[in-house]
Amino acid sequence: GLILGLNLQQDNFMGTGKRIGIGLNSSKYQDVYNFSYTNPYYTEDGVSRGFNIFYRATDLDEVNVANYSTNTLGGAINFGYPIKETERLGFSFGVSNTEISTGRFAVQEIEASPRLRDDVDSWYESTLVDGVYTAPEVLQPVEPIGEGGLPEDYLVEPAGKGFIDENGDEYLNWTITSSWTQSTLNRGRLATRGASQSVALEVAMPGSDLEFYKLNYRGEIYFPVPLLDSWTLRLRTEAGYGDGYGDTTDLPCDEHFV
């Protein structure tokens, strides 16, 4: 489908040295809007301070991935501290409110609901029009079971609970994120040699509606290609792990890695 995007960033906004960023992105299944502000020299020692606010609406049913949607509004304040010429520590304190809604027959891990028995291949639905039910309509084009159609007990109850059944459908979470970054790239943009890597740990604080953590690693390295001065080889990797803790048994469904 069509993806529309507008992302603007000014590193020296109106000559103040502050960084301003605006992002507007829309596609068939997701809308994301964000605004960020950073003062890279909040102190003379190079400590940075900034904030960002965002809104994200996702409907995975639009792309036939899963039958649920989320709406998230949040923001964060962040600080950065240089420890070496090529290394930096970061700290962020954020808050977000997420609402999840499910459609018919959402996956059992998100919301448990009755399912068709394994030996049932189709079902029927009638519509009431002016007090009269229309002829049954086959919603799934498979031959019905038996001459009398579907058995009365064609649905079975789920074996366990889904994430929403255990945790509700709206969450207010307070998060703390700490990070370490290192960069030896020869340029900030369009690098041709050097490497960069980062490690970040995000934790939803105790007392949030959901309690979870996520650990991420990202790295990349650039090699000039011998005999081809205008060519550069780039290798990139990313790894992550997350889980729930406390009263939250699993990593929230909207926090899964994609």
Solvent accessible surface area in square Angstrom, and as a share of the most:
residue,aa,sasa,rsa
1,G,108,1.04
2,L,136,0.68
3,I,129,0.66
4,L,107,0.53
5,G,54,0.52
6,L,86,0.43
7,N,99,0.51
8,L,108,0.54
9,Q,109,0.48
10,Q,89,0.40
11,D,63,0.33
12,N,78,0.40
13,F,83,0.35
14,M,163,0.73
15,G,61,0.58
16,T,76,0.44
17,G,30,0.29
18,K,51,0.22
19,R,84,0.31
20,I,28,0.14
21,G,8,0.07
22,I,72,0.37
23,G,1,0.01
24,L,76,0.38
25,N,45,0.23
26,S,40,0.26
27,S,28,0.18
28,K,125,0.53
29,Y,82,0.31
30,Q,52,0.23
31,D,43,0.22
32,V,32,0.19
33,Y,89,0.34
34,N,55,0.28
35,F,66,0.27
36,S,40,0.26
37,Y,57,0.22
38,T,26,0.15
39,N,27,0.14
40,P,31,0.20
41,Y,161,0.61
42,Y,95,0.36
43,T,54,0.31
44,E,179,0.80
45,D,114,0.59
46,G,8,0.08
47,V,28,0.16
48,S,15,0.10
49,R,93,0.34
50,G,2,0.02
51,F,81,0.34
52,N,42,0.22
53,I,95,0.48
54,F,47,0.19
55,Y,79,0.30
56,R,78,0.29
57,A,23,0.18
58,T,17,0.10
59,D,49,0.26
60,L,34,0.17
61,D,75,0.39
62,E,80,0.36
63,V,59,0.34
64,N,141,0.72
65,V,103,0.59
66,A,18,0.14
67,N,37,0.19
68,Y,22,0.08
69,S,25,0.16
70,T,9,0.05
71,N,59,0.30
72,T,6,0.03
73,L,113,0.56
74,G,9,0.09
75,G,13,0.12
76,A,25,0.20
77,I,74,0.37
78,N,46,0.24
79,F,69,0.29
80,G,7,0.07
81,Y,110,0.42
82,P,41,0.26
83,I,74,0.38
84,K,133,0.57
85,E,179,0.80
86,T,58,0.34
87,E,26,0.12
88,R,78,0.28
89,L,56,0.28
90,G,15,0.15
91,F,87,0.36
92,S,24,0.16
93,F,95,0.40
94,G,12,0.11
95,V,50,0.29
96,S,25,0.16
97,N,47,0.24
98,T,6,0.04
99,E,82,0.37
100,I,6,0.03
101,S,65,0.42
102,T,43,0.25
103,G,35,0.34
104,R,134,0.49
105,F,79,0.33
106,A,3,0.02
107,V,62,0.36
108,Q,58,0.26
109,E,134,0.60
110,I,10,0.05
111,E,53,0.24
112,A,21,0.16
113,S,28,0.18
114,P,47,0.30
115,R,59,0.22
116,L,42,0.21
117,R,60,0.22
118,D,152,0.79
119,D,80,0.42
120,V,11,0.06
121,D,67,0.35
122,S,0,0.00
123,W,46,0.16
124,Y,73,0.28
125,E,85,0.38
126,S,49,0.32
127,T,80,0.47
128,L,101,0.50
129,V,76,0.44
130,D,144,0.75
131,G,63,0.61
132,V,103,0.59
133,Y,149,0.57
134,T,59,0.34
135,A,82,0.63
136,P,90,0.57
137,E,109,0.49
138,V,73,0.42
139,L,69,0.34
140,Q,67,0.30
141,P,127,0.80
142,V,61,0.35
143,E,142,0.64
144,P,56,0.35
145,I,58,0.30
146,G,58,0.56
147,E,186,0.84
148,G,81,0.78
149,G,21,0.20
150,L,36,0.18
151,P,42,0.26
152,E,179,0.80
153,D,93,0.48
154,Y,71,0.27
155,L,77,0.38
156,V,66,0.38
157,E,134,0.60
158,P,41,0.26
159,A,121,0.94
160,G,48,0.46
161,K,151,0.64
162,G,2,0.02
163,F,13,0.05
164,I,21,0.11
165,D,63,0.33
166,E,97,0.44
167,N,39,0.20
168,G,34,0.33
169,D,77,0.40
170,E,91,0.41
171,Y,1,0.00
172,L,75,0.37
173,N,10,0.05
174,W,121,0.43
175,T,20,0.12
176,I,64,0.33
177,T,35,0.20
178,S,45,0.29
179,S,34,0.22
180,W,71,0.25
181,T,57,0.33
182,Q,49,0.22
183,S,49,0.32
184,T,75,0.44
185,L,45,0.23
186,N,64,0.33
187,R,128,0.47
188,G,82,0.79
189,R,167,0.61
190,L,157,0.78
191,A,13,0.10
192,T,37,0.22
193,R,128,0.47
194,G,23,0.23
195,A,35,0.27
196,S,25,0.16
197,Q,60,0.27
198,S,31,0.20
199,V,53,0.30
200,A,30,0.23
201,L,71,0.35
202,E,47,0.21
203,V,45,0.26
204,A,0,0.00
205,M,62,0.27
206,P,104,0.66
207,G,74,0.71
208,S,11,0.07
209,D,83,0.43
210,L,2,0.01
211,E,26,0.12
212,F,2,0.01
213,Y,65,0.25
214,K,26,0.11
215,L,80,0.40
216,N,35,0.18
217,Y,76,0.29
218,R,133,0.48
219,G,10,0.09
220,E,36,0.16
221,I,64,0.33
222,Y,35,0.13
223,F,86,0.36
224,P,66,0.42
225,V,43,0.25
226,P,112,0.71
227,L,176,0.88
228,L,86,0.43
229,D,149,0.77
230,S,107,0.69
231,W,158,0.55
232,T,51,0.30
233,L,94,0.47
234,R,117,0.43
235,L,95,0.47
236,R,138,0.50
237,T,76,0.44
238,E,81,0.36
239,A,62,0.48
240,G,40,0.39
241,Y,131,0.50
242,G,14,0.14
243,D,47,0.25
244,G,13,0.12
245,Y,67,0.26
246,G,64,0.62
247,D,136,0.71
248,T,4,0.03
249,T,92,0.53
250,D,82,0.43
251,L,22,0.11
252,P,1,0.01
253,C,14,0.09
254,D,42,0.22
255,E,44,0.20
256,H,101,0.45
257,F,90,0.38
258,V,192,1.10
